């Protein structure tokens, strides 16, 4: 919905109809979990609180009918089962079939035609039902070409680039196919949000000269402060079954090579050899769990290292508050929201420069350490454990990334794409 501002002489955006395209978290019906789903739901709930009309085309949930369900004032449209989707007369519409062909040409061998038809029917249905002022797509790959071609240019599209993982951590020939796919989409997507300057720089390196003519913004991933209330450290430790006097080191993330849990384990071996009394808690799950469990047994680390398994967000708050130090020796993070989750609970953080330097303005909040080097990591952990940290100051720094504050930056982007004369990208 637009309104006219006589002082500026043009229409200004007031209340908007915004369609978000991406996954939703399990607690609102999503069948998968992950950072993008958490991010999307935080964005839509805060936009709704500011009275925008919000719908989500959620591709990780299934709907049993043609309608939508409402959750916290947000319309959620799931994927329809193939038999439901193809019953619509739109499947024989010439314009629809032309759009399907365009999506197929863009996807190439990455997606098969039957699946493209079913997904295209879902996009066509939701876009025409909801009639959005702006479509916000999460991930340039997979979702963008559907929104672009099925939307028929009726609504401007914003795309958030959450990571480069689909290209950088893929094996050939899939890596090359995805690179060409994203490169083609970059030629069609005029409005891009990057979750960090690091991700934008990687895109500039991976796709030279593609961003020069596009509108781009960098909006750091926000965090929902309300989900991390302050908890006294003694209460937090009692809740997770840890003694008050222990030095607690916390890792939160997938147990996969990119996150560096094995590097951290090798550092723990060195810390134990130095006679340091500590307890390392690894929260998360993944394909390296069995290997890490075997290493704990072989190196006699069961008294100081524990595999805690995955934890829900409410439980994680106790771990962050209980820890003396949060360590994530990841080789690549698009943003590293877990660092801010830890800092929001007053916990200092430690990570590698390529991941953490953009988020850590001073050593008052944590340390940077060499990447992939267990010895340097062990030394940095030892130094950090000996330092006295101002936990309230750490928390205050993280508060500036609250969704309630950052959501306004997304509104500015929507204003820019819906009314290009209103503001410029940065």
Secondary structure, 3 states (H helix, E strand, C coil): CEEEECCCCEEEECCCEEEEEECCCHHHCCCCCCHHHHHHHHHHHHHHHCCCEEEEEEEEEEECCCCCEEECCEEEEEEECHHHHCCCHHHHCHHHHHHHHHHHHHHHHHCCHHHHHHHHHHHHHHHHHHCCCEEEEECCCCCHHHHHHHCCCCCEEEEEECCCHHHHCCCCCHHHHHHHHHHHHHCCCCEEEECCHHHHHHHHHHCCCCCCCCEEEECCCCECHHHCCCCCHHHHHHHHCCCCCCCEEEEECCCCHHHCHHHHHHHHHHHHHCCCCCEEEEECCCCCHHHHHHHHHHCCCCCCEEEEECCCHHHHHHHHHHCCEEECCCCCCCCCHHHHHHHHCCCCEEEEHHHHCCCCCCCCCEEEECCCCHHHHHHHHHHHHHCCCCHHHHHHHHHCCEHHHHHHHHHHHHHHHHCCCCCCCC
